[in-house]
């Protein structure tokens, strides 16, 4: 009898462990400045982007990929170098800004050019702020290039990806900051009732309810949850 109980407990434990590993990160984020490819799509600066227009923060895939969409078939448009991706003019030192619509404990942030890693920032498993800045040297590179930025989540197998197209000239620093984002609208309230189509502001973003909801915080319900991210705003 004791062996049967022990075996059952071990089986349950193994199933729980498998589910924990397979659960995707409930975190989202993307490089908003200089504008990444998904940010360009969300801002309407590039057409024909597909669903990435509605969720630039959701480019999530297993760690280790060197593709703009993290591999797989979802958001494959981000890998299409034949599209007219605008390149932001910068100097040789660039500050990359991540906008996180939901935060998650982080192992590292990595930056690559042509498959070579040019910078890494180790967070040691800490939870980041809603906005994260990294100053990265491009190592004397000039001309047009694409930087792959990778946010590695600490406690899952996944990472978030963003490709940023740059035109590196002889000047120093970043270009002037873009105009301030549009106003978000009415702040989200945990006690309010929302129905399909209602738009709220929360943590620097604008969100639209897909159906009736109350007390479900935008940015925490996951990709298939009630809240749909629309755009960054102020």
C-alpha positions as CSV (number, residue, x, y, z in Angstrom):
1,X,0.0,0.0,0.0
2,X,2.8,2.4,0.9
3,X,4.6,1.8,-2.4
4,X,1.3,2.5,-4.3
5,X,0.8,5.8,-2.5
6,X,4.5,6.8,-3.0
7,X,4.3,5.9,-6.7
8,X,1.1,7.9,-7.2
9,X,2.7,11.0,-5.5
10,X,5.8,10.7,-7.7
11,X,3.6,10.6,-10.8
12,X,1.6,13.6,-9.7
13,X,4.8,15.5,-9.0
14,X,6.2,14.7,-12.4
15,X,3.0,15.9,-14.1
16,X,3.0,19.2,-12.1
17,X,6.7,19.7,-13.0
18,X,6.0,19.1,-16.7
19,X,3.1,21.7,-16.6
20,X,5.3,24.2,-14.9
21,X,8.0,23.9,-17.6
22,X,5.5,24.0,-20.5
23,X,3.6,27.0,-19.2
24,X,4.5,30.1,-21.3
25,X,5.7,33.2,-19.7
26,X,2.9,35.6,-18.6
27,X,5.1,38.5,-19.6
28,X,5.2,40.7,-22.6
29,X,7.5,43.4,-24.0
30,X,9.2,44.8,-27.0
31,X,11.8,47.4,-28.0
32,X,9.9,50.7,-28.5
33,X,13.0,53.0,-29.0
34,X,14.6,53.0,-31.5
35,X,11.4,51.6,-33.0
36,X,11.7,47.8,-33.6
37,X,10.0,46.1,-36.5
38,X,6.9,45.2,-34.5
39,X,6.8,48.8,-33.2
40,X,6.9,50.1,-36.8
41,X,4.0,47.9,-37.6
42,X,2.0,48.9,-34.6
43,X,2.6,52.6,-35.4
44,X,1.4,52.1,-39.0
45,X,4.8,53.0,-40.4
46,X,4.9,49.6,-42.3
47,X,1.9,48.0,-44.0
48,X,1.0,44.4,-44.5
49,X,2.2,43.3,-41.1
50,X,-0.7,41.1,-40.1
51,X,-1.6,40.4,-36.4
52,X,1.6,41.9,-35.0
53,X,-0.1,45.3,-35.4
54,X,-2.3,44.4,-32.5
55,X,0.2,42.8,-30.2
56,X,3.8,44.0,-30.7
57,X,4.7,42.8,-27.2
58,X,3.9,39.1,-28.0
59,X,6.9,38.0,-30.0
60,X,7.6,35.1,-27.7
61,X,9.4,31.8,-28.5
62,X,12.0,29.4,-27.0
63,X,15.3,30.8,-26.1
64,X,18.3,30.7,-28.5
65,X,16.7,31.7,-31.8
66,X,18.4,34.2,-34.1
67,X,15.3,35.1,-36.0
68,X,13.3,38.3,-35.6
69,X,10.1,36.4,-34.7
70,X,12.0,33.8,-32.6
71,X,11.4,31.0,-35.1
72,X,8.2,29.2,-36.0
73,X,5.4,30.4,-38.2
74,X,3.9,33.1,-36.0
75,X,4.8,36.7,-37.0
76,X,7.0,35.5,-39.8
77,X,6.6,38.9,-41.5
78,X,9.2,40.2,-39.0
79,X,11.9,38.1,-40.8
80,X,11.0,39.5,-44.2
81,X,14.0,41.6,-45.1
82,X,12.5,42.5,-48.5
83,X,9.9,44.8,-46.7
84,X,10.8,48.4,-46.6
85,X,11.7,48.5,-42.9
86,X,12.5,52.1,-41.9
87,X,16.0,52.5,-40.4
88,X,16.5,54.9,-37.5
89,X,19.6,57.1,-37.8
90,X,21.9,56.7,-34.8
91,X,25.5,57.1,-33.7
92,X,27.7,54.3,-32.5
93,X,26.2,54.2,-29.0
94,X,22.5,53.5,-28.9
95,X,20.1,53.4,-25.9
96,X,17.5,50.6,-26.5
97,X,14.3,51.0,-24.5
98,X,12.1,48.0,-23.8
99,X,8.4,48.7,-23.0
100,X,7.0,45.9,-20.8
101,X,3.3,45.5,-20.7
102,X,3.7,42.7,-18.2
103,X,6.9,42.1,-16.2
104,X,8.6,38.8,-15.5
105,X,11.8,37.7,-13.7
106,X,14.7,38.0,-16.1
107,X,17.9,36.2,-16.6
108,X,19.6,38.2,-19.3
109,X,19.1,40.8,-22.1
110,X,21.1,40.1,-25.3
111,X,21.9,42.1,-28.4
112,X,23.3,40.7,-31.7
113,X,24.4,42.0,-35.0
114,X,25.0,39.5,-37.8
115,X,24.9,36.6,-35.4
116,X,27.6,38.1,-33.1
117,X,26.6,39.1,-29.6
118,X,27.6,42.7,-29.0
119,X,26.1,43.2,-25.5
120,X,24.6,41.3,-22.6
121,X,23.0,42.6,-19.4
122,X,22.5,40.1,-16.5
123,X,19.5,40.7,-14.2
124,X,20.1,37.6,-12.1
125,X,16.4,36.6,-12.0
126,X,15.1,40.0,-10.8
127,X,11.8,41.4,-11.9
128,X,12.3,44.4,-14.2
129,X,10.6,47.8,-14.2
130,X,7.9,48.6,-16.8
131,X,10.6,50.4,-18.9
132,X,14.1,49.1,-19.3
133,X,17.0,51.0,-20.9
134,X,20.3,49.6,-22.2
135,X,23.1,51.6,-23.6
136,X,24.9,49.5,-26.3
137,X,28.0,50.2,-28.3
138,X,27.8,49.1,-31.9
139,X,31.6,48.5,-31.9
140,X,32.5,50.9,-34.7
141,X,30.0,49.5,-37.2
142,X,28.7,51.9,-39.8
143,X,26.0,51.9,-42.4
144,X,22.7,50.0,-42.3
145,X,22.4,47.1,-39.9
146,X,19.8,45.1,-38.0
147,X,20.1,44.5,-34.2
148,X,18.4,41.5,-32.8
149,X,17.4,42.1,-29.1
150,X,16.5,39.1,-26.9
151,X,14.8,39.2,-23.5
152,X,15.5,35.9,-21.7
153,X,12.9,35.0,-19.1
154,X,14.4,33.5,-15.9
155,X,11.9,30.7,-15.0
156,X,10.6,29.5,-18.3
157,X,12.1,28.2,-21.6
158,X,11.0,31.3,-23.5
159,X,12.4,34.6,-24.6
160,X,11.0,37.7,-26.3
161,X,12.5,39.0,-29.5
162,X,12.7,42.3,-31.4
163,X,14.7,43.4,-34.4
164,X,15.7,47.0,-34.8
165,X,16.8,48.4,-38.1
166,X,19.5,51.2,-37.8
167,X,21.4,53.5,-40.1
168,X,24.7,54.1,-38.3
169,X,26.3,57.4,-39.3
170,X,29.1,59.5,-37.9
171,X,27.1,61.4,-35.3
172,X,26.9,60.5,-31.7
173,X,24.0,59.4,-29.6
174,X,20.4,58.7,-30.5
175,X,18.3,60.9,-32.7
176,X,15.9,63.3,-31.1
177,X,13.1,61.4,-29.2
178,X,9.9,60.8,-31.0
179,X,6.8,62.9,-30.2
180,X,5.0,61.9,-27.0
181,X,2.6,59.0,-27.3
182,X,-1.1,59.7,-27.5
183,X,-3.2,60.0,-24.4
184,X,-4.4,56.6,-23.1
185,X,-7.9,57.4,-21.9
186,X,-9.7,56.3,-18.8
187,X,-7.6,54.5,-16.3
188,X,-8.4,50.9,-15.6
189,X,-10.2,50.2,-12.3
190,X,-10.4,46.8,-10.5
191,X,-13.9,47.6,-9.3
192,X,-15.3,48.7,-12.7
193,X,-17.3,46.4,-15.1
194,X,-16.1,46.4,-18.7
195,X,-17.8,45.0,-21.8
196,X,-16.6,44.2,-25.3
197,X,-15.0,47.2,-27.0
198,X,-14.3,49.2,-23.8
199,X,-10.9,50.8,-23.9
200,X,-8.8,51.6,-20.8
201,X,-5.4,52.9,-19.9
202,X,-3.0,50.8,-17.7
203,X,0.8,50.9,-17.2
204,X,1.6,53.1,-20.2
205,X,-0.6,51.2,-22.6
206,X,-4.1,51.3,-24.1
207,X,-6.1,48.1,-23.9
208,X,-9.5,46.9,-25.4
209,X,-11.8,44.4,-23.7
210,X,-12.8,41.5,-25.8
211,X,-15.8,40.5,-23.6
212,X,-17.4,41.2,-20.2
213,X,-14.8,41.5,-17.4
214,X,-14.2,42.8,-13.9
215,X,-11.0,42.8,-11.7
216,X,-8.9,41.2,-14.5
217,X,-5.8,43.4,-14.8
218,X,-4.7,44.4,-18.3
219,X,-1.3,42.8,-19.2
220,X,-1.8,39.8,-16.9
221,X,-4.4,37.8,-18.7
222,X,-2.1,36.4,-21.4
223,X,-2.3,36.4,-25.2
224,X,-5.7,34.8,-25.3
225,X,-7.2,36.6,-22.4
226,X,-9.8,39.3,-22.2
227,X,-7.6,42.3,-22.7
228,X,-6.1,43.2,-26.1
229,X,-3.1,45.5,-26.2
230,X,-3.6,48.4,-28.7
231,X,-0.6,50.7,-28.4
232,X,1.8,52.4,-26.0
233,X,0.5,55.8,-24.8
234,X,1.2,58.4,-22.1
